[in-house]
């Protein structure tokens, strides 16, 4: 199937039609100036932060300044910090040890010949199998680490080695003989890799802050600011919210030779589509096999593993998969429990503690509850955005930072989570609307009504969603043009609030047409590659690594992703349920109360409670709204009035999301455009607590 590249950025990158002073200041500065086109004894990897500088002939970047910038990644690897200088190249690495604390596990890592050296972040889960294959080809190993497997794989297969990796990774490998660098990123961008050109130097890093510290520009990219405001899309394509800092695209690699980078793609959306069994029952069986094997691979660890649970299908299915593997004696699941954690929102409509407790008790296990600081929640927004580096869909990131801190304090360093599947199988309400419309277009009225029943059952009063009868949902989505009308209304609501500079062009990113796909499939691809999943992956990488914890997502196993995008729409929304094939795959392994629950509640924070709290309101008024300045694309007066009005009458969930994006942008702007990240501890809740 030929699928076009889904970055969806060309139309969005057209020049702004009108500019106010704040917009002109940044939009007129074009992209052209800045846009150049573990080692361990048992084999477990070392999660880390990496920083690389490929210096120009007359570059002034020195080792000491480079090492100082590397310290900004210390949270990603608190156990060691190393810098290696090889002529024009500086390689930096911060190490998070998972098992081997010896000097033998340090990076940068040389191969046996000492011709190749690598700095590496992430994991190749199938390294055991790859190592055996490489040994049959005559390769020798000095360790059992996946880091060394990556180097030897490159020696055997060149740049195409990445096609054999099942994992999450970002690395820079340097050939000291050819003086040639090779950097690559995993298929879906689970692990980050940013780059910038500063003078004659090319810089690569796991995060943005070190690149800023080494001189990358701080001008915001308003294309990404606009897409953040409308649909929280900040991480698509090769750009970021900062003009001078780019990202190596998911599934991309770059060759740096003679000081010049050339960018390539080794994975494209067309690679997502594979043959699947013809019968639904066979597809269910194959899906179960792939899911349980994805969990098995991500259990490879010599440290205590854990899982975060909501009451939804994805994280609970990962947990059920582990329990099944353990019960059948699979080595990766044997020998230790998988500790379970959940967020407790006591007394809130979004609290899912009872379902999580019922699940863990069902397997004779316990779950630890982490209570979020409600009264002081907003004080954590500064810390959250410092580590996330770009805003999220709402201020729930406050919650994530707190739960991962609690997990880290318990000595956990490896954490399984359920991210990614909503964007593959269609887990959100608007996805079900699209499924209804898509089925109606194809004349499948019975299946469309079935999807409408699913939509009605998913409504969650806890986040302010009113009941909608199935027949209403069906007829609504049968109206021609209703989807575009819905999009226009959403943008009109955003504009109508008056919070943003009117010169911003607020609109949805275009959804690429894929003739071979249904409407539903097109929008899932768009969510997966552009609007939702890239932001999700960035948020949870940063939030876990802020506490020196590694996040592993079984649903991001490329085999499972390929299968999910290749099955019929009715495998995803059918039988009265969303995620139908997953529910049928775990039948008999999950309690029926969870398996048949269609209500959608995200692994989130209780924003409505936070915004009612007097302490949080005072903080918002004095520390956030009072700091809005004319350089920000915000209407300070309207923003304050909106806050005061909604505080008086009560925020709806949609209003809370809209307001949270505005105050998130205020904090992000101060940190990274105004450069207050350098004085991070002055406003840090973590620093105050310690």
N, C-alpha and C positions, 0 to 999 in steps of 0.2 A: 504494500500500500504506500503510495507516495503522499507523504504528509509534509506540508510546507513548514519551514522554521517558524516557531510560534513565539518568538520574542515580542512580536506585536508592537514595535516601537517606532516604525518609520513615520506613520501618520502623527503619532504623539510627539515626535521630535520636530515637527514643523514649527517655524517661528511663531511666537506669541503675536496675536493680532494687535493688541494694545498693551501699553506698559505704563504702570504708575512708577513713581520714583523708586520704590523698593524693588519692583520687578525689573525695571531697566538696569538697575545697578548690577544685577547678576545675569540676567538673560542675554544681555548684549555681549557678554564675555564668552566668546565661542568656544566650542570643544576643541577646535583644531590646535590650539596652543598646548593642550595637555593630552590629547588622545593620539598617541602613537599606535599606528596600527601594526624495632626495639629489641630493641635487642634484648633477649632474655634466654635463660637456659631451658625453659620449658616451651618457649615459642610465643609468649604473649607479647603484644606490641606495647609501645610506649606512646601514650597520647601526649600531645605537646602543642607548642606554638612554634612557628618557624618564621624567620626573617632572612631575606636574601638581598644583597646589593650586587649588581653587575655594573662595575664602575667604568665610566668613560676614561679616555686617555688623560684628560686634564682634570679629573674629578677631585674634589676636595674632601669627600667623605672619608673620615678616618675611623679606625677600629674603635676608639673610645666612644665617639659619638654614636656609632652603630650599636655598641654594647649597651649604652644608656637607653637607646630606643627599645632594644630587645627586652629590657626590664619591664616595659609596659605590657608584656605578654606573660609575666610571671605567674598570674593566676591560672593560665593554661598549663603551666608546668612548674610547680613550686619546688621540685626536688633538685633541680640543677639548671644552670645556665651556662652555655658554651658558645664560643665564637671561634671560627676557623677562617684564616685569611689565606687565600690561594691566588696570588697575583691580583688580577682585577676583580676577583670575586670574594665577597664576605658572606659566610654562612653562619646563621645564628639559630639556636635551638634552645627551647625551655622544656624541661622534661617532667612529665608526670609518670612516676614509676608505678607499674601495675604489679610486678612481682620482684624482679631482680634489681636490687639496690646497689649492685656493684658497679665499679668503673667500666666493666666490660659492656654495660648496657648504655653507654653514653652515645649521643649523636653530637655533631655530624659523624656518620658512619662510613668507613671505607670498605670496599670489597677486599678480597684476599690479595688481589694484585696491586691494590692501592692506586689503581688508575681511576676508579670511579668513587665518588663520595656523594652522600645523600643527606638531606634533611627532610623529615617525613612526619606528617600528621595524619593519624587515622588508623584504619585497620583493613587488611585484606583477609577476610574471614576464611577463604579457601586456601590459605597459604600452605597448609599441611599437604594438600593434594598437589598443589603447584610445585612444592619442594620435591616431592617424590618424582614428578614428571621431569623436573630439571636434573635431578640426580641420574635418572636413566639416560639423559642426554650428555652426561659427563661433567656436570657442574659440581663443584665442591663447596661446602659450607663450613664456616667457622663457628656458627651458632645455630639456634633453632628459631630465630626471629623472623617475623614477616617482613621486617625492614630489609634484611639481607635477601629474602626471596624477591622483593621488588627489584633490587639491584641486579640480581642474577637473571631475572626474567627480562629485564631491559637488555642485558648482554646477549640473551638468546634470541629475542624476538624484536628488538628495537622498540620504536614508538608504539607498535601494535601490541606490546605486552599488556597495556591497560585493558584491552578487550577481554583478557582472560581473568581479570580481577573481579571478584565478587566482594564488594566492600565499600567503605567510605574513605576517601583519601584525598590529600593534596600534598604534593612533594616537589622538590627541586633536586635534580640529579645532575652532577657536573662531571664531565669527561675531561680529566686534567691533561690528556694528551692532545685531543682535538680542540681543547679550550671551548667547549660547547656545552650549553646548559639545556636541560629538558625539564619542563615543569608541566604537571598534569593535574586534573581534578576529576573526581568520580562522576559517573553518569548523570546524577541528579543534583549534584552540588550539595551533598550532605555536609561535606567539609569545605570551609571557605578558602579562597586564595585571591587576594587583592593585589593590584599592581599600580604603579605610578611611575611617571618619568619626571625626574627632578634634575634639571641641568642635563648633563650627559650620562646620568646614572639611571638604570632601571631597577626599581625596587619591587620586591614581592613580600607579602606578609599574610599571616593568618587573620590579622585584624587591621583596622584602619588607623588606630592611634599611633603606632610606630611610624607609619608612612607620613602622617602629619608632622610628627616630631622631626622627621628627616627632611622636611621642606615641601611636602606636597601641598598644593593649594587648598583653601578652605571655602571657595565660592560654591554655593548650593546649586544643584542642577534642578531647575524648576520643573522640568518634565517629570522627574521622579517625585518632587514635592506635590505636584498636582495629582498624580496617580495615587499617592499615599492618601491624600485628602478624600478622594472619591471612593477608592476600593482597597486602601491599605496595601497597595502593590509598591514595593520598594526595592525588590531584589531580582528583577527580571533582566534578561539580556546580559550585556557586558558592562552596564553602567551602575552607578550608585547615586545617592542623593548629593554627592559631592562631585563637581565637574572633573576635578583633577585625579580622582581615584576611581579606577575601573576594577572590574572583577573578571577573572578568567571564567568564561562561561561554563556552566555545568556541561560535562562531557567534552571539554576542550583541553588542548595542550598548546604549549608555546615552545619554540626552539629559539634560543638566544645564541647567536654566533657573530663574532666580530662586532659585538656591542649592539646588534640589531635583532629585535624580536620578530618572529613570524608566527602568526596565530592560526590554529587549525581546529577542526572538530573531529573527534574520533567517535562520538556518539550523537545521533540525531533522532528526532521524534519518529522518523520512519522505522527505526529499529525496534519500536515498541510492539509491533504487531507480529504475532506468531500463529501457527496453526493450533487449534484447540479441539478436544474431542467433540464429536457431533451430538452425543446424547448429554442431556443436562446432568443425569446421575453420574456420568463419567467425569464431567467437568467439576462437579462438587468433590469427587474423590481426589482428582488431581490438584484442585485448589487446596484441599486439606493437607495433602502430601507436601506441597510447596511451602505452605505456611509453617507447618511443624518443622520442616527442614531449615527454614529461615531462622526460626527460634533456636534450633539446635546449634547452628553455626555461631549465633551471637551469644551463646552461653559459654563459648570457649574462653576460659579465664581461670586464673589461679588465685583470684581474690574473691571476696564475697560479692555476689551479684544481687541486684534488687530490681523491683519493678514499681512504677507508679501506676495507680489504678483510679479510674473513674468508674461510674456505673454503666458506661457505654460498651459497645461491642468490641472495639479495637483492642484496648489495653487488656480487657478481661479475656479476650481470645488468645492473646499472647501468653497470659498467665495460665490459661487452660492448656495451651500447647506445651508449656513447660511441665505441668503436672502430668500430662500424658506421657511425655518423654521420660520423665522420672519413673513413672509407674512401670514402664516397659524396659527399664534398665539401660537406657541410652547413656553412654559414659559422660557426655557433656552435661547431663542433667542430674547425675548421681553424685552423692557425697556431701551435698550441702543444700540447705533450703534456699529458695528465692525469696528474699525479704520483700514484703509488700508495704507500700506507703500510699496514703491518700490525703487530700486536702479536706479538712473538716470546716464546713460553714454552718456551725450550730445555729438552729433556728431559722435558717434561710431556705427559701424554696429551691435553691440550686444545690443543696447539700445531698450528696449521694452516699454518705457514710453507711446507711443501713444496707444498701445493696452490696457495697464492697465488703462489709463485715460478713454478710451472708455467704458471699463467694469464698472468702478465705476460710471461714469455718467449715464450709462444705469439703475442703481439702485438709481439714485438721490443722490449719495454720492461723496465724494472727496477722493483723494489719496495724501498722502504726499510723496514727492520725497526726497531721501537722496543722495546728491552728494558726491562721494568719492574723497578724497584728491589725485589727480593724481600725482602732482609733488613731494609730500612727501610720496607716497604710500609705498615705500620700507622701510621707517623708522618704519612702523607698523609691519613688519615681526617679529621683536623681541617680541613685545607685543603679537602678535597672537600666536606664538609657545609657549610662556610662559604659556598661558592659555590653548591652545589645548593639550600641553604636548607631543604630537607626531605629525609628519608632516601630511599634507593632500595631496590630489591628485595634487594640484598645489598651487600657492600663492594667490588664490582667498580668502582664509581665512582672508586676510587683509580687504577685502570688508565687510565680515560678522561682524567683530569686530566694524567697523565704523557704520554700519546701526543699530546694536543693541544698541550701545551707544546713538544714536540719539533717538531711540524708548524709551529707559530708561529715557532719559531726559524729555520726554513728560509724564512721570508718568505711563507708561505701564509696567505691571508686568506679563501679560499672553499673549502668542503669539501663534496663530495657523499657521502651515506651512504645505507644501505639500510633505514632504520627504517620501521616501520609495516606491513610486508606480512605479518608473522606473525599479526597480529590481523585481517587481512582474509582471507587464504587459509587460515589455520589451520596455523601452523607448529610449535606446541608439542605435546608428547606428550599432554597432557590433552585437547587439541583433537581428536586422532585417536581417543581413547577416546569422546569425545562424538559424533564422526562415526560410529563403529561402532554405538553405541547408537541414534543417530538413524536410521540405515539399517535396523537390525533392526526398529525401531518401524514402519517403512513396508513391512516385508516384503521388503526388498531384501537377501536373505541373501548372494548372490554378491558384491554390491558391499561388503557388510559384511565378508566374509572378505578381500576385496582390501584394505580399509582395515586389517584386522588384520595382514595381511602388512606393510603400511607401518609400523604401530606397532612390530612386532618388529624391522624393519630400522633404525628410528630409535634404538634403545637404544644408549647410549653408556657403555661401561665406564669411560671416562675421568672421568666424574662419578659413578661408583658405581652405575650402572644395570645390574641383572642381566638376562640374556637371558630373554625371555618368548616361547614359541612362539605362532604366529598363532592356533592353535586355542584355546589357553588365553585369549588376549586376546578372541577372539570370544565364547566361552562366558561369560567373566566379565562382559562388557558386556550379555549377554542376560539376566542375573539381574535380576528386577524390583527397583527401588529401589537398585541398586548405586551409582548416582551420588550419591544422598543419603548412603548409607553411607560412601562415599569421603570426602565432605565432613565428615561427623561424625568420622571417624577422624582426618582432618587436624587438626581443631580439638582433638580429644582429645589428640593428640600434642603440640600446642602447650601445652595446659593441663597435660599430664602432666609436662612438663619443669620446671614449677614456677618459671619465671623471672619471671612477671608477677604483679602484684597480683591476688589472686583476685577482687577486686570488679569487675575489668574484665569486660565482656560480650563475649567473643570468639566471633564467628560470621561466616559469610560474608554479604556483601551480597546482597540478593535479586536474582535475575535476572528482569527483566520478561518476561512472556509476550507473545509476538507471534503471534497466530493464523495469520497468513499465512506465518510463518517455520517452518522445521524447528527441532528442538531444537539442532542444530549451529549454525544461523544465529542463533538467540537468544543463544547463548553467545559467538559471535564479536562480535555487536553489543555485548554486555556488556563484553567485553575491550577493544573499540575505544573505547567511550565512558566506561567507568567504571574497570575494575580495572587494566588494563595500559598501554594506549597513552598516556593522559594523563600517567602517571608517566614513561614512556619519553621523551616529547617534552620534558617539563620537565628531565629529567636531561641530555639531550644539548644542549638549548639552553644550559643553565647551564654544562655542562662545556666546550663549545666557546667560549662567550663569556667564560669565565674566562681564556681565553688570547687573547681578541680575535680569534677565528676565527668566521666565519659558516658554519652548517650548513644544507645544502639537502637535502631528502629527496624524490626523484622519486616514490616510492610514495605520498606524501601529496598528489599532484596530484588534485584533487577528481574529475576525469573518470575517473581510474584507480580511485579509491576507489569511486565509484558503480558502475562496471563490475564490480569485484570482489565487491560485495555483491549484485549482481543475477544472477550466473551460478548454475547448479545446483551442489549440494554435490559432485557427482561430478567437476566441473571442478576442484575444490580438492583432494579426496582421491579419487584414482582411478588406474587403470592401474598400481597398485602403488607410487604415489608420493604424498607430500604436495606441495602447490603444483603440481599437475599442469599447469595451464594455463600457468604461468610457465615450467616446464621445456620444454613443447612450443613455447612462443613463442620461446625462445632456442636451440632446436635448430639446430645449424650455426654458432652464434655463440660458444658456450662449449665448452671441452674436455669430452668425455663423462665423464671421471672426476669432474668437478665436477657436471655436469648430472644425473648418475644417482646421486650420493651422497645417501643418505637419512639419514645419521647427523646428529643435531642437536648442534651445538656453538655456543654463543653467543659473540658478540664480548665477551669477559668477562675476568675475572682469575682467576688460579690460587689460589683461596682455600685449598685444602688444603695447598699448599706454604707459603703465608704462615703458616698456623696451626701448621705444624711447626717454623718457624724460631725458634730461641731468642731472638733479638733482638726479634722481634715479640711473642713470649710475654711477655717481660719488660715491654715497653711496655704491652701489654694489662693486665697485672696492676697495674703501678704507676701508669699514667696514665689508665686507663679504669675498671677495676673498683674501684680505690681511691677513685674520685670519685663513685660512686653515693651519693645521699643520700635521705633519707626523703620528700622531695617528689616523687620520681620513682615512677611506677607499676611498680616493679621489686622483686623479692626479691633483695637484694644478696647475702645468704648463699648462696642457691640458685644464683645466677648464677656466683659464684666456684667453688662446688663443681662445677657443670656444666663449667666451663672446665677445672678441674684434672682431673676424671675423663676427659673426652674428650681432653684433651692426652695423658693417659697411655696410652689405648687407641687413639687416632686418630679424628679426625672423619670421619664420612661427609659427603657433599655436603649432604644434607638437614640434618644437625646443624650444619654450618658456616653454612648459610643462616639457620637459627633463631638461632644465637648471634650472627651478624653483625647481625641486626636489633636484637638487644638492645643491643649495644655502639654501634650507630649511634644508637639512641634516646638513649643516655647522652650522646653527643657533641652531638647536636642539642639536647637539653634544656639543656645547659650553654651552648651558643652563643646560643639564641634565647629560652628561657624565663628562664634565669639571666643573660642579657644579656652573656655573655662575648665575643660577636662584636665588641664595642667594643675588646677587647684581643686581637684576632685574632692578631697577630704573635707574641705570647708563646708560642704553641704551634705556630706554623706551620712546616712542613717547608720550604716555599718560602722563607720569610724566613730560615730558618737556612742554606739552601743559598746564598742570595744575600749 
